[in-house]
Amino acid sequence: MTFDVWTEKYRPKVLSEIVGQEEIVRHLKSFVENKNLPHLLFTGPPGVGKTTAALALARELYGDENWRVNFLELNASVSKNTPILVRIDGKVLRTTFEELDRIYFNRGDVQSIDGGEYVEVNNLEVLTINKDLKINWAKAKYLIRHKVGKILRIRVDGGILELTGNHSVMVLDKEGNIVAKHAKDLREGEYLISFVTNLNGNKTEIDVEGELYNVNSRTVVLQKMKLDEELAWAMGLFLAEGSIGLKEYTSGQLIYTVAYPKEIKYIEKIKELAERCSIPYYINLTSSGFNRNRFSAIQIRLLSTQLVRAFRKWFYNGDRKNAHTKKVPGFIYEAPIKVRLAFLKGMADGDGSGEWEEVIRISSSSKNLLIDLAWLGRISGIETSVFNGEVRLIWKDSMKYKKSDLLPAKPFIDLFEKISSKIKINWRYILRHQIYENKDKVSKDKILYVLKNVDINRLTKEEKERYYKLLTLAKSDLYVAKIKRIEVIDYNDYVYDISVPGNEMFFAGEIPVLLHNSDERGIDVIREKVKEFARTKPIGDVPFKIIFLDEADAMTRDAQQALRRIMEQYAAVTRFILSCNYSSKIIEPIQSRTVVFRFKPLSKENVFNLLRRIAEGEGLNIDDEALEALYYVSEGDMRKAINLLQAASLYSKNVTADIIYEAASVAKPKELQEILNLAYSGKFVEAREKLIDIMIKYGLAGEDLIKYISKEINNMNIPEKEKLEILYYAGEVEFRLMEGGNPIVQLGALLAYLGLKGLKK
């Protein structure tokens, strides 16, 4: 079953389908008729048709065939939990954007953007691809963040990726070109780009001397340890079967526990390593698991407080040191490939099942550790996939080919059809499954075999260019990962982006997925990417292209100044459409160069009519109370209302007001009215208890709750003067909440204020 994002599925495709903005539509149609267009500024609240109007205008102006190549839409970001492999000051770290936020946004050089922030990151590198499709490190320039309400969760073969609908991912087009595509335009069954490669490393020793703190004189002091295959294997086994013991500053023990007698050989290997490093140890039999009546396990305890402290830092996240917080230390990613493989072998020997160099399943209660292992395998020549509670290392599977050996068949078949007479073998027989059985992927081995048998000397210049491009792709470490499911989820937090100058691509996700560099609002993109697009000639009979800048009020002033100059320089071949919520945040020189269209909030009738049409199209039953609830929660934002209706449809095909409030995690108006009336009547304790119950029931943040409480204050049956005073105080409470005030305390203060007002009557 194909999953569609309803906001895109039911988005008007032509101007005449747009409702509630009749005067604006009339003007835009006249632009289409005359094939002429000034620079435009669309301003108004969210979800009223600004982006839709720009897209529909482009379709009608250029036609269905050409509008996408003549229209550039900018803005995007990924979620805070998105995994990424980076180098900071030359040291490798598998982390998340949330952790990068803590590293970089706590500094004093953060630059504010209306709606977001960015910071320069001169010491940060990310994984990307070069022009030869080789995996390599590239320097980043900016880390950017802003807040959004909803994101897409995309499940692909091997893992999950979370990002906004406007974020572009890299895909292969029908000719084998790597191109950007908005996440909102993706569908189940399509493919994203990933890799399995052998990334060189040169880390051969690690510093342990820095872990010496108050160690007594009898403790062996380690300075450096040789990072070889034996030590790496022992470290991998520690992540699987090890634990630490540390009392104050003495008596530190590194403990390995394995099955007895089956795994005694592992104890022997740890013993040899300890003796090589002059680390004291002792071995004892013990019990393990559910078998407590006999000695079913054997332990070796390494007596080195210094080493214990090092392992605490290297192998655990945060203050808690248990199985849930284990991680792969950064220096393992920097080690030579054979050392990394030894580390993975240690993990597999401890917590793995299956056959090494075939398929191995490694279990762990630490999701971060599973993702660490997935990335480690990917840069060490092993295909990996992340599942619930386990990571799989795949050399070969039940089919003849690994997934990482496969590429889309169509680009290659299209070329082979065109140059068929210049191929020396029966290529159609080799690719018979792809041609006659509609299999859409093909192994690199088959592709390379056919390409090897092409008579290159007979190819035209254009055919040679395409031949070598596809040959480079087939020889590369890239492959495609199939999209299994796309879903819209509530988020309400920061999303992030990384600017990679001169490349515009980076890998991120539970497994590495190639994303487009979407620093769409910063200085460099305005000066480089927009400039590059503006220089090219339009396709078709319209003499200009369109650049659409969404959330233009979130651009820096420097970026806006750069944009103003580009608008002047390329006015003959390019038109700009800027979209924003607040036109006052657009600098005057840009406003004076645009025709401003002010989009008004949609009427309740318009919202209801469209929601009824969607409900009918999706086979839903929706009553008037549910429509009222949708309008109440969305506050006239059509996009929010549609997303909420789609979320509610997952609960039931009979959509009611109760389901809407539950799906939106918003308290019902009558519940809030009851709390306010209780407080006003002097029943403070009862009102506060109900308030806390609602916050827990719906998972509401204080900032969200105060907004809905303020709406209901207007509906209270009290004098207008008192409403004004209470609303004024509610504004103070909202300010305190935004500044980090405790929500229970601040909202409780508002209820107390209501009670005082009621007692005075």
C-alpha positions, -999 to 999 in steps of 0.1 A, spaced: 0 0 0 14 34 -10 15 60 17 8 96 5 12 128 25 -23 143 22 -11 179 22 7 171 -11 -19 147 -24 -47 172 -21 -26 203 -28 -43 224 -56 -23 219 -89 -37 249 -107 -46 284 -96 -83 280 -101 -84 253 -74 -70 277 -47 -98 288 -23 -101 318 -1 -77 340 -21 -98 350 -51 -83 385 -56 -47 371 -55 -56 343 -79 -70 368 -104 -38 387 -105 -16 356 -108 -37 343 -137 -31 376 -155 6 371 -151 3 336 -166 -17 349 -195 8 376 -204 38 353 -196 53 381 -176 60 383 -139 74 408 -114 93 397 -83 66 387 -57 63 387 -20 37 364 -5 29 372 31 4 358 56 -2 332 83 9 296 79 -12 272 59 -32 297 38 -19 289 3 13 308 -2 35 279 -13 6 263 -32 1 295 -51 38 296 -61 38 260 -73 5 264 -92 18 296 -108 49 278 -120 29 248 -134 6 270 -154 34 293 -166 58 266 -178 36 235 -183 38 201 -167 69 191 -186 91 221 -178 80 237 -146 103 217 -123 135 226 -142 125 262 -143 115 264 -106 139 263 -76 123 259 -42 145 263 -11 143 254 27 147 223 48 162 204 78 166 171 96 155 160 131 177 164 162 179 126 167 194 120 132 226 101 135 257 114 117 294 105 115 316 136 118 352 147 125 358 175 150 393 188 151 403 156 132 388 132 157 359 110 145 326 109 164 294 91 157 268 115 171 235 132 165 225 167 155 212 172 191 248 166 204 262 189 177 238 215 190 253 212 225 288 214 212 284 244 189 253 264 200 266 269 236 294 291 222 292 328 222 293 333 184 258 322 176 241 343 149 204 349 152 180 344 123 143 355 125 129 320 131 162 303 137 199 305 144 232 295 128 268 291 139 301 288 120 318 254 125 353 256 110 365 225 128 337 202 116 338 176 87 312 153 74 311 123 50 301 131 14 310 121 -21 333 138 -46 329 142 -84 342 106 -89 316 93 -65 342 84 -39 333 86 -2 354 113 15 355 138 43 345 174 35 346 206 57 313 221 68 309 258 73 276 264 92 253 244 115 218 258 113 186 252 134 150 263 135 118 248 150 90 229 132 58 212 142 59 181 121 84 160 102 85 129 80 98 96 93 112 76 63 119 39 68 143 24 43 160 -9 40 183 -9 70 171 20 91 152 53 96 156 89 85 137 118 100 135 152 82 112 179 70 92 175 38 112 203 22 145 187 28 160 173 -3 175 138 -5 197 126 -33 183 101 -57 192 86 -91 172 100 -121 163 79 -151 197 86 -167 217 78 -137 224 113 -125 225 120 -88 199 147 -83 181 163 -54 144 155 -46 122 169 -18 113 144 8 76 153 5 78 142 -32 91 107 -23 69 76 -24 71 41 -10 91 19 -33 115 46 -44 152 45 -36 176 66 -16 214 65 -20 236 48 6 271 33 6 293 5 18 330 14 16 365 8 30 374 41 46 411 42 55 422 48 91 456 53 107 450 53 144 475 27 159 478 37 195 456 54 222 466 76 251 458 62 285 481 84 306 455 111 309 433 87 329 457 86 359 440 102 389 450 95 425 461 60 416 480 43 445 517 32 440 509 -5 435 488 2 404 505 -3 370 506 31 352 498 28 314 509 56 291 499 45 257 483 13 244 489 -2 210 456 -3 191 461 -36 173 437 -64 164 441 -81 198 432 -50 218 403 -41 194 389 -76 197 390 -73 235 373 -40 234 345 -54 212 341 -83 236 339 -58 265 310 -40 249 292 -73 246 301 -91 278 321 -66 300 313 -44 330 333 -22 353 337 -18 390 351 13 407 350 22 443 360 58 450 395 62 435 408 27 441 400 -10 435 390 -5 399 382 -37 380 375 -45 344 353 -76 344 346 -100 315 320 -127 320 315 -155 294 299 -190 293 319 -218 309 333 -240 295 322 -231 260 338 -197 258 369 -203 280 391 -195 249 379 -159 252 392 -157 287 426 -170 275 428 -143 249 421 -116 275 446 -132 299 473 -130 272 465 -93 265 466 -85 302 500 -101 306 513 -83 275 503 -50 291 515 -60 326 480 -56 341 472 -78 372 442 -101 369 425 -130 385 400 -156 371 371 -172 389 341 -194 382 306 -179 388 269 -184 378 251 -164 352 216 -158 338 189 -181 352 213 -208 360 223 -200 396 228 -236 409 262 -243 393 292 -226 379 280 -218 344 302 -188 337 338 -178 340 352 -143 348 385 -126 343 390 -93 363 416 -69 352 429 -49 382 436 -14 368 418 16 381 434 37 354 421 14 327 386 13 343 384 51 342 395 51 305 368 25 296 342 45 315 349 75 293 354 56 261 325 31 261 296 49 279 274 79 273 264 102 301 266 96 339 249 62 339 273 33 332 252 3 321 242 -17 290 218 9 278 244 36 275 272 17 258 288 32 227 317 27 202 346 50 211 356 75 184 392 61 180 378 28 167 364 46 136 399 61 131 417 27 133 429 7 102 402 -15 87 416 -48 100 415 -34 135 379 -22 131 369 -57 118 386 -72 149 365 -49 171 333 -61 153 344 -97 157 348 -92 194 312 -78 196 300 -107 175 317 -133 196 301 -119 227 265 -109 216 263 -122 181 246 -151 164 252 -164 129 283 -170 108 312 -144 105 317 -133 69 281 -144 61 254 -129 83 259 -118 119 232 -105 143 244 -85 172 220 -77 200 221 -48 224 197 -28 246 216 4 236 201 18 204 230 42 201 254 13 201 235 -5 173 237 26 152 274 30 160 280 -6 148 260 1 117 281 31 107 313 13 117 304 -16 94 295 7 65 330 23 65 347 -11 70 332 -28 39 303 -46 56 266 -40 47 246 -33 79 210 -29 89 195 -16 122 164 -34 136 147 -34 170 173 -45 194 198 -57 169 222 -48 141 229 -71 112 263 -74 95 258 -88 60 285 -103 38 260 -124 18 223 -132 23 199 -158 12 197 -142 -23 226 -143 -47 235 -106 -42 237 -83 -12 214 -53 -13 246 -31 -14 255 -47 -47 224 -34 -64 216 -3 -85 184 7 -103 182 -11 -137 165 15 -158 194 39 -164 216 11 -176 189 -6 -197 180 27 -214 217 31 -224 220 -5 -236 189 -2 -257 203 29 -273 237 14 -281 226 -22 -285 243 -27 -319 276 -17 -303 275 -43 -275 294 -75 -283 273 -99 -262 236 -107 -257 230 -82 -230 193 -87 -230 197 -123 -219 220 -112 -190 194 -86 -179 164 -108 -188 149 -106 -153 150 -68 -153 136 -66 -188 109 -93 -188 100 -98 -152 100 -61 -142 127 -64 -116 138 -29 -110 173 -35 -95 204 -52 -110 237 -63 -96 269 -43 -102 286 -74 -115 261 -79 -143 263 -42 -152 301 -41 -153 301 -73 -174 279 -57 -201 298 -24 -199 331 -43 -204 317 -57 -237 307 -23 -252 327 -13 -283 337 21 -269 353 33 -302 319 31 -320 301 53 -294 292 89 -302 305 117 -280 272 119 -261 270 81 -257 306 80 -244 298 106 -218 268 86 -206 288 53 -207 316 66 -185 291 83 -161 273 49 -156 306 30 -154 317 53 -126 284 47 -108 287 9 -112 323 9 -99 314 32 -69 306 22 -34 271 37 -37 239 16 -39 202 23 -34 181 16 -3 144 11 -9 118 32 9 94 10 29 72 35 46 67 73 50 47 88 78 40 122 92 48 126 129 44 153 155 77 169 164 77 205 178 114 209 182 145 220 165 156 207 131 191 210 118 211 214 87 248 215 77 263 237 50 290 219 30 304 246 6 312 234 -29 296 200 -24 261 204 -11 258 168 0 263 148 33 255 114 47 232 110 78 206 86 92 206 53 111 223 39 80 241 66 59 217 82 34 229 109 11 212 142 18 213 174 0 231 203 17 201 225 24 215 256 40 188 274 21 188 306 40 224 314 47 248 337 30 267 312 9 236 296 -7 223 330 -16 256 339 -32 264 305 -48 235 282 -53 209 308 -62 234 326 -84 243 294 -103 206 287 -109 199 322 -120 227 321 -146 212 292 -166 187 298 -194 151 288 -189 135 259 -209 104 268 -229 88 299 -242 89 319 -210 120 341 -209 128 337 -171 131 311 -144 115 313 -108 133 310 -75 109 304 -46 123 313 -11 100 299 16 103 313 51 121 343 37 116 361 70 140 336 85 169 347 63 197 367 78 200 404 69 233 397 52 217 370 31 188 393 23 213 420 12 230 394 -10 197 384 -24 188 420 -33 220 423 -54 213 390 -72 177 402 -79 191 432 -96 218 414 -115 197 386 -129 163 404 -133 163 397 -171 163 359 -167 150 352 -132 120 361 -110 119 357 -73 89 347 -52 95 352 -15 71 337 11 70 348 47 47 351 77 58 386 86 66 411 58 81 435 84 110 411 87 119 415 51 144 444 45 129 474 27 151 472 -4 136 438 -12 101 449 -4 104 478 -28 115 454 -56 85 431 -52 47 432 -56 33 423 -22 3 399 -20 -12 395 15 -29 361 20 -57 362 45 -67 334 68 -91 309 53 -127 311 63 -143 283 83 -165 275 53 -134 271 30 -117 248 56 -147 227 61 -154 222 24 -118 210 17 -117 187 47 -151 172 37 -136 166 2 -105 149 16 -126 128 40 -148 116 11 -117 108 -10 -102 88 18 -134 70 28 -137 87 61 -169 96 81 -165 130 97 -191 149 117 -195 186 122 -181 185 157 -149 169 144 -147 197 118 -151 223 145 -123 206 165 -100 206 135 -107 243 129 -101 250 166 -68 232 168 -55 243 134 -65 279 139 -72 283 102 -39 267 91 -51 244 63 -19 224 62 -21 217 99 -57 207 96 -50 182 68 -21 167 87 -42 163 118 -70 147 98 -46 122 83 -32 114 118 -68 110 131 -76 86 103 -51 62 117 -72 59 149 -105 52 131 -124 57 98 -151 74 119 -135 107 128 -149 124 159 -140 155 179 -126 133 207 -102 115 182 -91 149 168 -82 162 203 -64 129 211 -45 129 178 -35 166 183 -26 161 220 -47 191 228 -71 195 257 -107 199 248 -121 234 252 -147 222 277 -120 207 299 -101 240 299 -133 259 306 -139 237 336 -104 244 350 -108 281 345 -143 282 361 -131 261 391 -101 285 397 -124 316 393 -148 301 418 -120 297 444 -115 259 440 -78 263 434 -66 228 445 -92 210 423 -84 233 393 -47 227 397 -51 189 399 -72 189 368 -46 210 350 -18 186 359 -40 156 348 -45 173 314 -8 181 309 0 144 316 -29 130 296 -22 150 264 16 155 269 12 192 266 41 216 272 33 247 292 39 270 262 13 251 242 -12 250 270 -11 287 278 -20 294 242 -53 274 244 -60 287 279 -58 322 266 -84 314 239 -108 300 265 -104 331 288 -122 350 261 -151 326 264 -155 330 302 -187 345 315 -171 373 334 -169 411 329 -148 423 299 -124 443 322 -115 412 341 -109 393 309 -84 420 299 -66 418 332 -64 380 332 -52 380 296 -26 405 305 -14 383 333 -15 352 310 9 371 287 33 375 317 30 338 324 38 329 287 69 351 289 81 333 320 75 299 304 95 309 273 123 320 296 124 285 311 100 289 341 85 257 356 52 251 338 34 238 369 44 268 390 37 294 363 3 279 353 -6 274 389 1 311 394 -23 320 366 -50 298 383 -43 315 417 -47 349 399 -80 338 386 -91 327 421 -81 361 435 -102 378 408 -132 356 417 -129 362 455 -131 400 450 -166 397 436 
